[in-house]
Amino acid sequence: MAIILDDNDKAILRELQEDASISNLNLSKKIGLSPSTCLARTKNLVETGIIKKFTTIVDEKKLGIEVTALALINLSPLNRETIHSFLEDINKYPQVQECYTLTGSHDYMLKIVAKDMESYRNFIIDSLMQNPAISGVDTSIVMSTEKRTVSIPIDVV
């Protein structure tokens, strides 16, 4: 069930999505609330689970991570046991940045990062494909990222 947010909650979320390191004092000034009210509202957004966590976005290229791949995965047989096994495995791998359950001709899509193509190939063969439930991997390599955001559009809720 969706939680109803007022304009102040939405403003807090917009500002924190832009800069999660902003101090409560500066946030309260931007929003137009007292620092204590702003802090209480922010804590409420955390406690209700609307704010999942505060994090830092790292530039992977500056760390030498050159490959981003989208891997479409098929499982066989597709049942609770193989799904559980697959999800348990991928949660062990830091290279797997995101995992989506799909409809259509593929079961899952993974966003995987690697230092280079050889590292990606080795990860697929030596780690991912070791799970016997995986019957197929169809990979697309990202050539460039034209848009990336982790911000949820608050004005549409």
C-alpha positions as CSV (number, residue, x, y, z in Angstrom):
1,M,0.0,0.0,0.0
2,A,1.4,3.4,-1.0
3,I,2.1,5.9,1.7
4,I,0.7,9.4,1.1
5,L,3.4,12.1,1.1
6,D,2.7,15.8,1.6
7,D,4.7,18.5,-0.2
8,N,7.3,18.8,2.6
9,D,8.0,15.0,2.5
10,K,8.3,15.2,-1.3
11,A,10.7,18.2,-1.0
12,I,12.9,16.3,1.5
13,L,13.0,13.3,-0.8
14,R,13.9,15.5,-3.8
15,E,16.7,17.2,-1.9
16,L,18.1,14.0,-0.4
17,Q,18.1,12.2,-3.8
18,E,20.1,15.1,-5.2
19,D,22.6,15.2,-2.2
20,A,22.3,12.6,0.5
21,S,25.2,14.2,2.4
22,I,23.4,17.5,3.0
23,S,23.2,18.4,6.6
24,N,19.9,18.5,8.4
25,L,20.4,22.2,9.0
26,N,20.9,23.0,5.3
27,L,18.1,20.6,4.3
28,S,15.7,22.4,6.7
29,K,16.7,25.8,5.2
30,K,16.1,24.6,1.6
31,I,12.7,23.1,2.5
32,G,11.6,25.9,4.8
33,L,11.1,23.8,7.9
34,S,12.6,24.0,11.4
35,P,15.6,21.7,11.8
36,S,13.8,19.6,14.4
37,T,10.7,19.2,12.2
38,C,12.9,18.4,9.2
39,L,14.8,15.7,11.1
40,A,11.7,14.1,12.5
41,R,10.2,13.9,8.9
42,T,13.4,12.5,7.5
43,K,13.5,9.9,10.3
44,N,9.9,9.0,9.6
45,L,10.7,8.5,5.9
46,V,13.5,6.1,6.9
47,E,11.4,4.3,9.5
48,T,8.5,3.8,7.0
49,G,11.0,2.3,4.5
50,I,10.5,5.1,1.9
51,I,14.2,5.9,2.3
52,K,15.9,2.6,2.0
53,K,19.5,3.8,2.7
54,F,21.9,6.7,2.2
55,T,24.7,5.9,-0.3
56,T,27.5,7.2,-2.4
57,I,27.6,6.8,-6.2
58,V,31.1,5.9,-7.4
59,D,32.5,6.5,-11.0
60,E,33.3,2.9,-12.0
61,K,35.5,4.1,-15.0
62,K,37.8,5.9,-12.6
63,L,38.3,2.7,-10.7
64,G,39.2,0.8,-13.9
65,I,35.9,-1.0,-14.4
66,E,35.5,-0.9,-18.2
67,V,32.7,-3.4,-18.9
68,T,29.1,-3.1,-18.1
69,A,27.0,-6.0,-19.5
70,L,23.3,-6.8,-19.5
71,A,22.9,-10.5,-19.3
72,L,19.5,-12.2,-20.0
73,I,19.3,-15.4,-18.1
74,N,17.1,-18.5,-18.6
75,L,16.6,-21.1,-15.9
76,S,15.7,-24.7,-16.4
77,P,13.6,-26.1,-14.9
78,L,11.9,-22.9,-13.8
79,N,10.6,-23.7,-10.4
80,R,11.0,-22.5,-6.8
81,E,14.1,-24.6,-6.1
82,T,16.1,-23.3,-9.2
83,I,14.9,-19.8,-8.6
84,H,16.0,-19.9,-5.0
85,S,19.4,-21.4,-5.9
86,F,19.9,-18.8,-8.7
87,L,19.0,-15.8,-6.4
88,E,21.2,-17.1,-3.6
89,D,24.1,-17.4,-6.0
90,I,23.9,-14.0,-7.6
91,N,23.6,-12.3,-4.3
92,K,27.1,-13.6,-3.5
93,Y,28.6,-11.8,-6.5
94,P,29.5,-8.1,-6.2
95,Q,29.9,-7.9,-10.0
96,V,26.1,-8.4,-10.2
97,Q,24.8,-4.8,-9.6
98,E,21.2,-5.4,-10.4
99,C,18.8,-8.3,-11.0
100,Y,15.3,-8.1,-12.5
101,T,12.7,-10.8,-12.9
102,L,11.3,-10.6,-16.4
103,T,8.2,-11.6,-18.3
104,G,8.7,-12.9,-21.9
105,S,11.3,-15.1,-23.3
106,H,13.9,-14.6,-20.6
107,D,13.6,-15.2,-16.8
108,Y,16.1,-12.6,-15.4
109,M,18.2,-9.7,-16.5
110,L,21.4,-8.9,-14.7
111,K,23.5,-5.8,-14.8
112,I,27.1,-7.0,-14.4
113,V,30.3,-4.9,-14.2
114,A,33.9,-6.2,-14.9
115,K,37.4,-4.8,-15.2
116,D,37.6,-5.9,-18.8
117,M,36.2,-8.5,-21.3
118,E,38.4,-11.2,-20.1
119,S,37.3,-10.7,-16.5
120,Y,33.6,-10.7,-17.7
121,R,34.1,-13.9,-19.6
122,N,35.8,-15.6,-16.7
123,F,33.0,-14.5,-14.3
124,I,30.4,-16.0,-16.7
125,I,32.2,-19.3,-17.2
126,D,33.8,-19.8,-13.8
127,S,31.1,-18.4,-11.5
128,L,27.7,-17.7,-13.0
129,M,27.5,-20.8,-15.2
130,Q,28.5,-23.0,-12.4
131,N,24.8,-22.9,-11.3
132,P,23.2,-25.9,-13.1
133,A,19.9,-24.2,-13.1
134,I,21.1,-21.6,-15.7
135,S,20.3,-22.9,-19.1
136,G,21.3,-19.9,-21.1
137,V,23.0,-16.5,-20.9
138,D,22.5,-13.9,-23.7
139,T,24.7,-10.8,-23.1
140,S,24.6,-7.3,-24.5
141,I,27.6,-5.1,-23.7
142,V,26.9,-1.5,-22.9
143,M,28.8,0.8,-25.4
144,S,28.1,4.0,-23.5
145,T,25.7,5.2,-20.8
146,E,23.5,8.0,-22.1
147,K,21.4,8.4,-18.9
148,R,21.7,7.0,-15.5
149,T,19.8,8.0,-12.4
150,V,18.9,6.5,-9.1
151,S,16.4,9.2,-8.3
152,I,12.7,8.3,-8.2
153,P,10.5,11.1,-9.8
154,I,8.8,12.3,-6.7
155,D,6.4,14.6,-8.5
156,V,4.6,11.6,-10.1
157,V,3.5,10.2,-6.8
